[in-house]
């Protein structure tokens, strides 16, 4: 693989695109990984969004994720959603669920995109400790409003685990059920932006207990689909399919391009859409060098050298390893779950013999 990347025998494509349309936000969350809100009014202009959308269409994408800041506060959000719809591409919208403006709600009802709504606690105390006073009530009102207008089962509640809500995951599932929301997901805190400046970290043992419960029990509740915590050992950027490696670019409100949503540090910046076309960035040397680095990383994690599962494991997430440890040649913190996955797979094969 390393030789093929260096010799350009492998091409580069995209399988997802995540566009942070704006850094405008009506909240000032303590765990915001890109420090949105405040006085920031950085937006990607509509014409540049169009270029990104057309590139996605050419690459065969059927869905694009729109985020911020708060995506609904982009001054041209209506034109953006209109254009994406015209290209027969669906929208996955990430929102804090506190924008109750009738025009914004009308725009959602017009296109009915899948929506991920942030809710970081089952009550005002836990949620508003992170998101600010009044956020919980507005988010609940927002969800109830959409449900009353027959928005259907296209709403997903997402909770970022932190010290304020680490013991409340069951209650969050109950809130979703009471609201008629069928999908819930949990995320692991990314220590970047304001999250790096606030005391939000969870004790390791407590965190492991929570992840165990979410992945081993909550995922199997039949009344609500819980996506659990993504701890798979494989990343699309770690292997090739049909002689092509697929990246999952994130474009920030400043136009910077990163290999995936998890990356925030400038050292992983692949380029800027205001300086060169997105297709040149994706196929460029910086992207190819990043993919080469992700392959080299797998060979030089010292703690993996004597592991009996080394031959099976793709070594997890480079971005998370760097975010947590500032060292790409380290484990990403999910090793225990990889081993469990391998043991389960081996047990199933043994049972089938």
Secondary structure, DSSP 8 states (H G I E B T S, - for coil): -HHHHHTT-SEEEES--EEE-BS--S---TT-TT---TT---B--HHHHHHHHHHHHHTT-SEEEEESS-GGGSTTHHHHHHHHHHTT-EEEEEE-S----HHHHHHHHHH--EEEEE---SSHHHHHHHH-TTHHHHHHHHHHHHHHTT--S-EEEEEEE-TTTTT-HHHHHHHHHHHT--EEEEEE---SGGGGTS-----HHHHHHHHHHHHHTGGG-SSSEE------S--GGGS-BTTEEEE--EE-TT-EEESSTT--SGGGEEEETTTS-HHHHHTSHHHHHHHHHHHHHTT--GGGTT-TTTTT-----HHHHHHHHS-TTS--S-HHHHHHHHHHHHHHHHHH-
